[in-house]
Amino acid sequence: MENGTNTKRITLCGSTKFKNAFEIVNKILSLEGNVIYTVAFFTHKDNIILTEYEKETLDRVHKKKIDNSEGIFVIDVDGYIGESTKSEIDYAKSKGKFVKYLSSFPDLKFLTEFYF
């Protein structure tokens, strides 16, 4: 993880069923001095139903967040990466953004496991 001296703009990506992990990673990365973009809704975890138009709008907005970031941090709890997240990873890579995974940081993974 960063030491706080090099602020980065980072977009969190992953399944919205991992709301608690998103919140923990957001707090940790923010406390390190980073600017964090995250999802607007936790549709899976909070059982929110969106129209197809709303989903497309939110997908488009999330990709703009990736555009505004140096990279993404993937919340891949238990190695899970869904189709939407795969497309965000591909998009980030195609734009030359860095891609980091929760599973690559054992200390963070350990912290997030307590909240499921």
TASUL-V463046 format. One record per residue. N is the residue number from 1. RES is the residue in one small letter. SS is DSSP state (H for helix, E for strand, - for the rest). Layout:
# TASUL-V463046
{{N,RES,SS} {N,RES,SS}}
This chain:
# TASUL-V463046
{{1,m,-} {2,e,-} {3,n,-} {4,g,-} {5,t,-} {6,n,-} {7,t,-} {8,k,-} {9,r,E} {10,i,E} {11,t,E} {12,l,E} {13,c,E} {14,g,E} {15,s,-} {16,t,-} {17,k,-} {18,f,-} {19,k,H} {20,n,H} {21,a,H} {22,f,H} {23,e,H} {24,i,H} {25,v,H} {26,n,H} {27,k,H} {28,i,H} {29,l,H} {30,s,H} {31,l,H} {32,e,-} {33,g,-} {34,n,-} {35,v,E} {36,i,E} {37,y,E} {38,t,-} {39,v,-} {40,a,-} {41,f,-} {42,f,-} {43,t,-} {44,h,-} {45,k,-} {46,d,-} {47,n,-} {48,i,-} {49,i,-} {50,l,-} {51,t,-} {52,e,H} {53,y,H} {54,e,H} {55,k,H} {56,e,H} {57,t,H} {58,l,H} {59,d,H} {60,r,H} {61,v,H} {62,h,H} {63,k,H} {64,k,H} {65,k,H} {66,i,H} {67,d,H} {68,n,-} {69,s,-} {70,e,-} {71,g,E} {72,i,E} {73,f,E} {74,v,E} {75,i,E} {76,d,-} {77,v,H} {78,d,H} {79,g,H} {80,y,-} {81,i,-} {82,g,-} {83,e,H} {84,s,H} {85,t,H} {86,k,H} {87,s,H} {88,e,H} {89,i,H} {90,d,H} {91,y,H} {92,a,H} {93,k,H} {94,s,H} {95,k,-} {96,g,-} {97,k,-} {98,f,E} {99,v,E} {100,k,E} {101,y,E} {102,l,H} {103,s,H} {104,s,H} {105,f,-} {106,p,H} {107,d,H} {108,l,H} {109,k,H} {110,f,H} {111,l,H} {112,t,H} {113,e,H} {114,f,-} {115,y,-} {116,f,-}}
